[in-house]
Amino acid sequence: MNIRIGHGYDVHRLEEGLKLVIGGITIPHTKGCVAHSDGDVLIHAICDALLGAAALRDIGFHFPDTSNEFKGIDSKILLKRTFQLLNKYGYSLVNIDSTICLQKPKIQEYIPEMIRTLANTLEVNPDKISIKATTTEKLGFIGNEEGISAHAVVLIQKIV
């Protein structure tokens, strides 16, 4: 079996009055991500992990923040396109394990909806997707509520 692992990481600055989108859903909060797209750090980390696992460069290569095509784009579209690219090269998803790092808001109650949303976008069973959340115990830019980050690890396999 030809399996490959990939790791992705993304970070965005938070500012008052912007929409906070994580895992394909909007989370009620006073701050949101400063970004060219909708700023969904979780989806961006997953895209990078998928692309890295298949040795297909990174999200910025495929969806540059200098392109008007991607200005304000829903990151679920980027995830769908990324997954289609992997399928084109003969890969399927084994699983995703991810962690969202932010101080506020608490997002535990939104994780089941994020999992359903990502599973629907990727057209996979929800049991292939793990999402965890943590704080940085009020340390650093995340702890000071200046930013948010996400890590994702994926396992893909070549379809024979």
C-alpha positions, 0 to 999 in steps of 0.5 A: 500500500502506498501511503503518505503523510502530510502536515499543515499549519496556518495562522491569521491575525484577529481583528475586531469587526471581522467574521470568524470562520473555522472549519467551514462554519461561522463562529459568533465572536467580536473578532475575525481573521484578517485574510485574503480569503475568508481566513479559515485557518483550519481548512488552510492547514488541512489544504497544506497537509493534503498538498504536502502529502502528495508533494504538490507544493502548498496552498499559496502556490495553488491559490495565491493571495495576489489573485482576485479570483480568491479574494474573499473566497469561501475556503471550502471551495479551496478544500474541494479543489485541493481534494479534486487535485489529489484525486486527479493524482490517484490519492484518497483520504485515510484520515485527518487529525487537526488542532485549532489554537485560540484563546477565545471564543471557546469552540468545543460546541462547534466541533461536531458541525465543523466535522460534518461540514468538512466531511460533506465538502470532502465527501468522506465519512465524518469518522475520518476527521478529528478536530481538537481545540486548545488555548495557549494558556494566555501566552503569546499572540494567541493567548493575547487574543491577537491571532489564531492558528491551526495544525493538521496532519493527514494520511493519504493513500494511492488508489491502485 
